[in-house]
Amino acid sequence: MNYIPVDDLKPGQTFSHPVYIEDDTIFIPAGVPVREKDLERLRSWRVDQVETEGVIQDVGEFTGTPQSMWGLPADDELFRFYTRIIDTVDELLTRIRNLDRVTEKEIEDVVSSLIEKVEEKKVDAVRLVLTNSSNAKANAKSAVNNGLLAVTVGISLNRPRHKLFQLCSGALLHDVGMQRVPQDIIQQDRALDAQELKTLKTHPVYSYRIINKELQLSEEIAQIALQHHERWDGEGYPQGLSGTEIMFEARIVSVADAFEAMVSERPWRNSMIGYEAMRSILSDNQRRFDPEIVKIFIRAMGLYPVGSLVLLSDGSIGRVISSSEEAPLRPEVIILIASSGREYKGDTGPVIDLLGNRNLFIARALDIRSLIDKTKA
């Protein structure tokens, strides 16, 4: 591990491996240039040094792809799009928090970009949600992830374009009301007391007001945000709606939001892997979620979501690239590391259809760290 004083960092530098502030708190992904505002952030946090297993590179030196830091090949252009859109949403959220004006067109541009990207690259877009463990700009990242997941479900349902736009907008902005909740409550790493919890539960109402009054978006989009914490059994908030009283798009966002929360790291816990998150949603038993939406979500994502890492019965490691609605336990897998230990880089490994190959099966799902450990061995 190399330890680099913050004073030695300069804007424009890139690294061959990700740079961390401490342990698993990522500062800069591999190949992404350091920006002046990143350095200002470190100084404001009084961070003296960062750590990396890599070395400093010139901007033009980076020849791998950003996700190679996880031992996984990736779409370089898509990753950079993802980083840019998170930066954009983070800026919009900051302006909303500061009561600065955000235009309807700015929201529309983000939403249109997310829809187009999922239409173009659904598999890799979902994979970004599962593999990007950075805690930086967590609110913006969560908003973008929810947009990607909701659009994935909406496209699988062949929702008309205007409904898809409403769904993505509602998913992107569902937690925008958190910008009006005291930050000391949001950032607690302990269980909230009764009064703090009551305050936190006001955020859907704030979201509704911001979307409808400040951003002047449609009532349908505002209602998605207002209702995303309602429960199928009527025990949710803020209105205590139940069943089909909850609008269809809000029911989709509810499931997407729960899944995204489970697969994303939080200050107080590590993320779940996609399969565990799916199992948790499946075990809901019609309490929080519409059972039909759960079925639709799993059909769109797969029981082993596209991008999931799996250990096969012969000891090889693969990544799920497609799943079968009829046989969700036997998806199509591309081999990353063969049972012999050979590593296939750049998606060059053999593709195995487990539905057709009955000699192999998934032994268990893997945390992405398992792959990193394997590739270092």
C-alpha positions as CSV (number, residue, x, y, z in Angstrom):
1,M,0.0,0.0,0.0
2,N,1.3,3.5,-0.9
3,Y,0.5,6.4,1.3
4,I,0.5,9.8,-0.5
5,P,0.4,13.2,1.3
6,V,-2.6,15.3,0.2
7,D,-0.2,18.2,-0.4
8,D,1.5,16.1,-3.1
9,L,-1.7,15.6,-5.1
10,K,-2.3,17.8,-8.1
11,P,-5.4,18.3,-10.3
12,G,-5.3,16.1,-13.4
13,Q,-3.4,13.3,-11.9
14,T,-4.8,9.8,-12.3
15,F,-3.9,6.5,-10.6
16,S,-3.5,2.9,-11.9
17,H,-5.6,1.7,-8.9
18,P,-8.3,3.3,-6.9
19,V,-7.3,5.8,-4.2
20,Y,-8.9,5.5,-0.7
21,I,-9.3,8.0,2.1
22,E,-9.3,5.1,4.6
23,D,-10.0,1.4,4.3
24,D,-13.0,1.1,1.8
25,T,-13.9,4.8,1.5
26,I,-13.0,5.6,-2.1
27,F,-11.6,9.0,-3.0
28,I,-10.9,8.6,-6.7
29,P,-11.5,5.5,-9.0
30,A,-8.7,4.2,-11.1
31,G,-8.1,6.3,-14.2
32,V,-10.3,9.2,-13.1
33,P,-8.5,12.5,-12.9
34,V,-8.2,14.4,-9.6
35,R,-10.1,17.6,-9.6
36,E,-9.4,20.8,-7.6
37,K,-12.7,20.5,-5.8
38,D,-11.8,16.9,-4.7
39,L,-8.6,18.3,-3.1
40,E,-10.6,21.1,-1.5
41,R,-12.9,18.5,0.0
42,L,-10.0,16.6,1.5
43,R,-8.6,19.7,3.0
44,S,-12.0,20.6,4.5
45,W,-12.2,17.1,6.0
46,R,-8.6,17.6,7.4
47,V,-7.4,14.5,5.6
48,D,-3.6,14.5,5.5
49,Q,-2.9,11.5,3.3
50,V,-4.6,9.0,1.0
51,E,-3.7,5.4,0.2
52,T,-3.5,3.3,-3.0
53,E,-2.0,0.1,-4.3
54,G,-1.3,1.9,-7.6
55,V,0.9,4.7,-8.8
56,I,0.4,8.2,-10.2
57,Q,-0.1,8.4,-13.9
58,D,-0.4,11.2,-16.4
59,V,-3.9,11.7,-17.7
60,G,-3.1,10.0,-21.0
61,E,-1.4,7.0,-19.5
62,F,-4.5,5.1,-18.3
63,T,-5.2,2.2,-20.7
64,G,-7.5,0.0,-18.6
65,T,-11.1,0.6,-17.8
66,P,-12.4,2.2,-14.5
67,Q,-14.0,-1.0,-13.3
68,S,-10.8,-2.9,-13.6
69,M,-10.2,-1.9,-10.0
70,W,-12.7,-4.6,-9.2
71,G,-11.2,-7.2,-11.4
72,L,-14.1,-6.7,-13.8
73,P,-14.0,-5.4,-17.4
74,A,-16.3,-2.5,-18.0
75,D,-17.5,0.0,-20.5
76,D,-15.3,3.0,-20.1
77,E,-17.7,5.4,-21.7
78,L,-20.6,4.2,-19.5
79,F,-18.6,4.6,-16.3
80,R,-17.6,8.1,-17.2
81,F,-21.2,8.9,-18.1
82,Y,-22.2,7.5,-14.7
83,T,-19.6,9.6,-12.9
84,R,-20.7,12.8,-14.8
85,I,-24.4,12.2,-14.1
86,I,-23.8,11.7,-10.4
87,D,-21.8,15.0,-10.4
88,T,-24.7,16.7,-12.1
89,V,-27.3,15.4,-9.7
90,D,-25.1,16.2,-6.7
91,E,-24.9,19.8,-7.9
92,L,-28.7,20.0,-8.4
93,L,-29.3,18.6,-4.9
94,T,-26.9,21.2,-3.5
95,R,-28.7,24.0,-5.2
96,I,-32.1,22.6,-4.0
97,R,-30.7,22.4,-0.4
98,N,-29.5,26.0,-0.7
99,L,-32.9,27.2,-2.2
100,D,-31.2,28.1,-5.5
101,R,-33.3,27.8,-8.7
102,V,-33.2,24.5,-10.6
103,T,-35.1,24.5,-13.9
104,E,-37.4,21.8,-15.2
105,K,-35.2,21.4,-18.2
106,E,-32.2,20.5,-16.1
107,I,-34.2,17.7,-14.5
108,E,-35.5,16.6,-17.9
109,D,-32.0,16.5,-19.4
110,V,-30.8,14.1,-16.6
111,V,-33.9,11.9,-16.9
112,S,-33.7,11.7,-20.7
113,S,-30.0,10.7,-20.4
114,L,-30.8,7.9,-17.9
115,I,-33.6,6.5,-20.0
116,E,-31.5,6.6,-23.2
117,K,-28.5,4.9,-21.4
118,V,-30.6,2.0,-20.1
119,E,-32.2,1.5,-23.5
120,E,-28.7,1.4,-25.0
121,K,-26.9,-0.6,-22.4
122,K,-29.3,-2.2,-19.9
123,V,-26.9,-4.9,-18.7
124,D,-23.9,-2.7,-18.0
125,A,-26.2,0.0,-16.5
126,V,-27.5,-2.4,-13.9
127,R,-24.1,-3.7,-13.3
128,L,-22.9,-0.2,-12.3
129,V,-25.5,-0.2,-9.5
130,L,-24.1,-3.5,-8.1
131,T,-20.4,-2.7,-8.4
132,N,-19.9,0.9,-7.5
133,S,-19.3,0.9,-3.8
134,S,-18.1,4.5,-3.4
135,N,-19.6,6.4,-0.6
136,A,-18.8,9.7,-2.2
137,K,-21.8,11.8,-3.1
138,A,-24.1,9.1,-1.7
139,N,-27.3,11.0,-2.1
140,A,-26.7,11.7,-5.7
141,K,-25.5,8.2,-6.4
142,S,-28.6,6.7,-4.8
143,A,-30.8,9.0,-6.8
144,V,-29.1,7.9,-10.1
145,N,-29.2,4.2,-9.1
146,N,-32.9,4.4,-8.4
147,G,-33.5,6.0,-11.8
148,L,-31.5,3.3,-13.5
149,L,-33.3,0.5,-11.7
150,A,-36.8,2.0,-12.2
151,V,-36.2,2.5,-15.9
152,T,-35.0,-1.1,-16.2
153,V,-38.3,-2.3,-14.8
154,G,-40.3,0.2,-16.8
155,I,-38.7,-0.8,-20.1
156,S,-39.4,-4.5,-19.3
157,L,-43.1,-3.6,-18.9
158,N,-43.1,-1.7,-22.2
159,R,-44.4,1.4,-20.4
160,P,-45.2,4.3,-22.8
161,R,-42.6,7.0,-23.1
162,H,-44.4,9.6,-21.0
163,K,-45.0,7.0,-18.2
164,L,-41.3,6.0,-18.4
165,F,-40.3,9.6,-18.0
166,Q,-42.6,10.1,-15.0
167,L,-41.3,6.9,-13.4
168,C,-37.6,7.9,-13.9
169,S,-38.2,11.4,-12.7
170,G,-40.0,10.1,-9.5
171,A,-37.3,7.6,-8.8
172,L,-34.5,10.2,-9.3
173,L,-36.2,12.7,-7.0
174,H,-38.0,10.5,-4.5
175,D,-35.7,11.4,-1.7
176,V,-35.1,15.0,-2.6
177,G,-36.9,16.0,0.6
178,M,-34.0,14.7,2.5
179,Q,-32.3,18.0,1.6
180,R,-34.7,19.7,4.1
181,V,-34.1,17.2,6.9
182,P,-31.4,18.2,9.5
183,Q,-28.2,16.6,8.3
184,D,-27.2,15.5,11.9
185,I,-30.2,13.2,11.8
186,I,-29.4,11.8,8.3
187,Q,-25.8,11.1,9.2
188,Q,-26.4,9.3,12.4
189,D,-24.7,5.9,12.6
190,R,-27.0,4.7,15.3
191,A,-30.7,3.9,15.7
192,L,-32.8,7.1,15.7
193,D,-34.9,8.0,18.7
194,A,-38.6,8.5,18.4
195,Q,-38.5,12.3,17.7
196,E,-35.6,11.9,15.2
197,L,-37.5,9.2,13.4
198,K,-40.6,11.4,13.2
199,T,-38.6,14.2,11.7
200,L,-37.0,11.8,9.1
201,K,-40.4,10.6,8.1
202,T,-41.4,14.1,6.9
203,H,-39.1,13.8,3.9
204,P,-41.7,12.4,1.4
205,V,-43.8,15.5,2.1
206,Y,-40.9,17.7,1.6
207,S,-40.1,15.8,-1.6
208,Y,-43.7,16.4,-2.9
209,R,-43.5,20.1,-2.2
210,I,-40.1,20.5,-3.8
211,I,-41.1,18.6,-7.0
212,N,-44.5,20.2,-7.3
213,K,-44.0,23.8,-6.1
214,E,-40.3,24.5,-6.5
215,L,-39.3,22.5,-9.6
216,Q,-42.8,22.8,-11.0
217,L,-42.9,19.2,-12.3
218,S,-46.1,17.3,-12.7
219,E,-48.4,16.1,-9.9
220,E,-47.8,12.5,-11.0
221,I,-44.1,12.8,-10.4
222,A,-44.7,14.5,-7.1
223,Q,-47.1,11.7,-6.0
224,I,-44.5,9.1,-6.8
225,A,-42.1,10.7,-4.3
226,L,-44.9,11.3,-1.7
227,Q,-46.0,7.7,-1.8
228,H,-42.7,5.7,-2.1
229,H,-42.7,4.8,1.6
230,E,-46.4,3.7,1.6
231,R,-46.7,-0.1,2.2
232,W,-48.9,-2.7,0.5
233,D,-50.3,-3.6,4.0
234,G,-51.2,0.0,4.8
235,E,-48.5,0.4,7.5
236,G,-46.4,2.9,5.6
237,Y,-46.3,6.7,5.7
238,P,-47.1,9.5,5.3
239,Q,-50.8,8.8,4.3
240,G,-51.2,5.1,5.4
241,L,-52.3,4.1,1.9
242,S,-52.6,0.4,1.1
243,G,-52.8,-1.9,-1.9
244,T,-53.8,-0.3,-5.2
245,E,-54.4,3.0,-3.5
246,I,-50.7,3.5,-4.0
247,M,-50.0,4.6,-7.5
248,F,-48.3,2.0,-9.8
249,E,-45.1,4.0,-10.4
250,A,-44.7,4.5,-6.7
251,R,-44.9,0.8,-6.1
252,I,-42.1,0.2,-8.6
253,V,-39.9,2.9,-6.9
254,S,-40.6,1.4,-3.5
255,V,-39.0,-1.9,-4.6
256,A,-36.2,-0.3,-6.5
257,D,-35.4,2.0,-3.5
258,A,-35.3,-1.0,-1.1
259,F,-33.0,-3.0,-3.4
260,E,-30.7,-0.1,-4.0
261,A,-30.4,0.6,-0.3
262,M,-29.5,-3.0,0.3
263,V,-26.8,-3.3,-2.3
264,S,-25.2,0.1,-1.5
265,E,-22.8,0.6,1.4
266,R,-23.8,2.7,4.3
267,P,-21.6,4.2,7.1
268,W,-22.9,1.6,9.5
269,R,-22.8,-1.5,7.4
270,N,-21.5,-3.2,4.2
271,S,-23.7,-3.7,1.2
272,M,-25.6,-6.9,0.5
273,I,-24.8,-8.8,-2.7
274,G,-27.6,-8.7,-5.4
275,Y,-28.8,-12.2,-4.7
276,E,-29.2,-11.6,-0.9
277,A,-31.1,-8.4,-1.7
278,M,-33.4,-10.3,-4.0
279,R,-34.0,-13.0,-1.4
280,S,-34.9,-10.3,1.1
281,I,-37.4,-8.7,-1.2
282,L,-38.9,-12.1,-2.1
283,S,-39.4,-12.9,1.6
284,D,-41.5,-9.7,2.1
285,N,-44.8,-11.7,2.1
286,Q,-46.9,-8.9,0.9
287,R,-46.1,-6.5,3.7
288,R,-44.1,-3.7,2.2
289,F,-44.4,-4.4,-1.5
290,D,-47.0,-5.2,-4.1
291,P,-46.4,-8.9,-4.8
292,E,-47.0,-8.4,-8.6
293,I,-44.4,-5.6,-8.7
294,V,-41.9,-8.0,-6.9
295,K,-42.5,-10.6,-9.6
296,I,-42.0,-7.9,-12.3
297,F,-38.8,-6.6,-10.6
298,I,-37.3,-10.1,-10.3
299,R,-38.3,-10.9,-13.9
300,A,-36.6,-7.7,-15.1
301,M,-33.5,-8.1,-12.9
302,G,-33.2,-11.8,-12.4
303,L,-32.9,-13.7,-9.1
304,Y,-29.2,-13.4,-9.7
305,P,-29.2,-9.8,-11.0
306,V,-27.3,-9.2,-14.3
307,G,-23.8,-8.3,-13.2
308,S,-23.8,-10.6,-10.1
309,L,-20.7,-12.6,-9.4
310,V,-21.3,-16.3,-8.8
311,L,-19.2,-19.3,-7.8
312,L,-20.1,-22.3,-9.9
313,S,-20.0,-25.9,-8.8
314,D,-16.7,-26.7,-10.5
315,G,-15.0,-23.8,-8.6
316,S,-15.0,-21.3,-11.5
317,I,-16.1,-17.7,-11.0
318,G,-18.5,-16.1,-13.4
319,R,-20.7,-13.0,-14.0
320,V,-24.3,-13.3,-14.8
321,I,-25.0,-11.7,-18.2
322,S,-28.7,-12.8,-18.7
323,S,-31.4,-14.6,-16.8
324,S,-34.3,-16.8,-17.7
325,E,-37.8,-16.0,-16.5
326,E,-38.6,-19.7,-16.6
327,A,-35.5,-20.8,-14.7
328,P,-34.2,-17.9,-12.5
329,L,-31.7,-20.2,-10.8
330,R,-30.0,-21.1,-14.0
331,P,-28.9,-17.9,-15.8
332,E,-26.3,-17.4,-18.5
333,V,-22.8,-16.8,-17.1
334,I,-19.6,-15.6,-18.6
335,I,-16.5,-17.1,-17.0
336,L,-14.1,-14.6,-15.4
337,I,-11.8,-17.1,-13.6
338,A,-11.8,-20.8,-14.6
339,S,-11.6,-23.6,-12.2
340,S,-7.9,-24.0,-13.2
341,G,-7.2,-20.5,-12.0
342,R,-6.9,-18.9,-15.4
343,E,-8.3,-15.4,-15.5
344,Y,-10.1,-14.1,-18.6
345,K,-9.8,-10.4,-19.1
346,G,-12.0,-8.1,-21.1
347,D,-15.0,-10.5,-21.3
348,T,-13.0,-13.1,-23.3
349,G,-14.1,-16.1,-21.2
350,P,-16.5,-18.8,-22.3
351,V,-20.2,-18.2,-21.9
352,I,-22.1,-20.9,-20.2
353,D,-25.9,-21.3,-20.4
354,L,-26.7,-23.1,-17.1
355,L,-30.2,-23.9,-18.4
356,G,-28.7,-26.0,-21.1
357,N,-25.6,-27.3,-19.1
358,R,-27.0,-29.4,-16.3
359,N,-23.5,-30.5,-15.2
360,L,-22.9,-27.1,-13.6
361,F,-24.9,-25.0,-11.1
362,I,-24.5,-21.9,-9.0
363,A,-22.9,-22.9,-5.7
364,R,-23.3,-19.4,-4.2
365,A,-23.3,-15.8,-5.0
366,L,-20.1,-13.9,-4.3
367,D,-19.3,-10.5,-2.8
368,I,-17.2,-8.6,-5.3
369,R,-14.3,-8.5,-2.8
370,S,-14.0,-12.3,-3.2
371,L,-13.1,-11.7,-6.9
372,I,-10.5,-9.1,-5.9
373,D,-8.9,-11.6,-3.4
374,K,-8.9,-14.3,-6.0
375,T,-7.2,-12.2,-8.7
376,K,-4.5,-11.1,-6.2
377,A,-3.7,-14.7,-5.2
